[in-house]
Amino acid sequence: MATFMLMEPTNQSFQELIGNGIKYQVPRFQRDYAWDKQQWEDLWADIETIVEEQFHYMGYIVLQRKAQYDFEVIDGQQRLITLSLIILAAMKNIQTLINKGQEVNENNHRLKVLKERYIGSTNPISLRVDSKLSLNRNNSVNFKAICDNLEAPNKRGQTNTNKLINRCFKFFEEKKTGGSGQEIAEFIERVASGMIFTKIVVQDDLNAYKVFETLNARGVQLSTPDLLKNYIFSIVTKNDNVDDQDLNDLDESWSEIVSQLGESNFTDFIRYHHNFQANLSQKRELFSSVRKLADTPEKAYTYLRSLGIYAPVYASLLNPEDDWWANQEIDYREAKKYLDGFDLFNIKQPFTILMSAFHRFSPDEFVKLTKYIYVLSIRYNVICHFSPNEQETAYNQLAIKINNRDYTRASHIKNSEIFKKLYPSDDAFFNAFEFHKMPSRRSEKKIRFLLSEIEYYLGHNTNYTKTTLEHICPYNPDENWDNYFGGGINDIQDRLGNVILLEKDQLGRSSFEDKKIAYMNSHYPLAVKVASYNQWNLQNLNDYQAWLATQAVLTWKVSYE
């Protein structure tokens, strides 16, 4: 990260960015232009504020230097293209004035100056514009045509992305930018000097990835999928032997992958996908590690195909309710209750193992494996809070063995020394559970899930989503409850031994004697157990939670008999 730390981000206006002979190239395989009317309207509203506020902040733009005056646009192309189209549309309005015979000489001169300043120089022989901004392979020709002719091309069979560019040009052409050439030129200068970017320049794509991860961690969402796509596709086409149809197919496959996952899940998917094929990679090393997996056209093709195969698996592991499961063999559906647990507790580390196993194990073995990893997760992550770093290293080793077909059954995983070393012993789990607290105001759903699992073990089939969490000692106790616990009452309210499940919570701050009657008449084994105590004090709560911990040990247990 040293290179990034040495870089000095600078604030520059669009006018400063686009001037001084600098050229910008949108990488050949970066995503197409995608802004639509909503973004155009938002940007126009921002432009209208410049009159009063002098400037508007446009966010980060990340560039990769290719030569002294040549840069690739790693992030920011949608904004650069749209601002260029705004200026082109305003120039078209000046051309319209010329066509009407208004200040012809002055307006022709204005157009020439504006074109050279913001669009590019015109070749005196071909009369084509050498654009300051060149777009990707799908948008380049259409955008150049607008630069050359100040007209949106009217061709049959236009792609959706080029239709968007043309509509954008026409959208801003219809905006009021001034009644004379001078007023329109003043509008262009005001916009160009008032739209401010924070410019970051990197020297290579590895540093660009580090910048993206750093900024994303700070809440600035840059498009990591675009960066990885540009690298992978540049390797695929390294030998210049991929025809346009194949490229289009690959493009569509990539778009489908990103669409299935969403950009927020993309980096985790890439990392877990990497980690069942190669040694563990943390986020800061991910891009350089992926480059080793796809450093030749053949490997890059294989890598892209693998992403396409595993993206729906990952997306469906994240979402147990995904329709995708309905299209799989019915035996897989038994895994849903375990996936629900991963989802509820936001546990994703197992996905590298489960992705690896999905196309290696039979459905019943996959379900068994999911159960073993789920039990381990409840013990290790939810209750014992052991080190996630050690766990990820172990999962990486297990996933690679599955991928290499060293392990072909769930029992191979649970009987491995790697799994056994991770698996918290019954004593360790009991001790962690015996006095365990969970903040019930923030974790009510999680607590209901855990208690319903114990209820199920005790023979009561319980849907945790249709239960209510009942605090035995109320969360806001009255004076009578204070007498049971004295000054320690605040220490027990979030103890797992102070909560049970009921169908409805109508007891409020009732006395324990009144609550016992309701508990005894309920169908919930945990409530009935609590009703067996004569009073509810610290000693009995401790006794009950120790009993509860014994049930938890049996509820979440991998059997080795």
Secondary structure as UniProt FT lines:
FT   HELIX           2..6
FT   STRAND          10..13
FT   HELIX           14..18
FT   TURN            20..21
FT   STRAND          23..25
FT   TURN            28..29
FT   HELIX           37..53
FT   STRAND          56..67
FT   TURN            68..69
FT   STRAND          70..75
FT   HELIX           77..99
FT   TURN            100..101
FT   HELIX           104..114
FT   HELIX           115..119
FT   STRAND          120..122
FT   TURN            124..126
FT   STRAND          129..131
FT   STRAND          133..134
FT   TURN            137..139
FT   HELIX           140..149
FT   TURN            156..157
FT   HELIX           160..173
FT   HELIX           181..194
FT   STRAND          195..202
FT   HELIX           205..217
FT   TURN            218..219
FT   HELIX           224..236
FT   TURN            237..239
FT   HELIX           244..261
FT   HELIX           263..274
FT   TURN            275..277
FT   HELIX           283..285
FT   HELIX           286..293
FT   HELIX           297..318
FT   TURN            320..321
FT   HELIX           323..327
FT   HELIX           330..335
FT   HELIX           336..344
FT   TURN            345..346
FT   TURN            349..350
FT   HELIX           351..358
FT   TURN            359..360
FT   HELIX           363..377
FT   HELIX           378..383
FT   HELIX           388..403
FT   TURN            404..405
FT   HELIX           410..414
FT   HELIX           417..422
FT   HELIX           426..434
FT   HELIX           440..457
FT   TURN            458..459
FT   HELIX           464..466
FT   STRAND          468..471
FT   HELIX           479..485
FT   HELIX           486..491
FT   TURN            492..494
FT   HELIX           496..498
FT   STRAND          499..502
FT   TURN            508..509
FT   HELIX           512..520
FT   HELIX           525..531
FT   HELIX           538..555
//
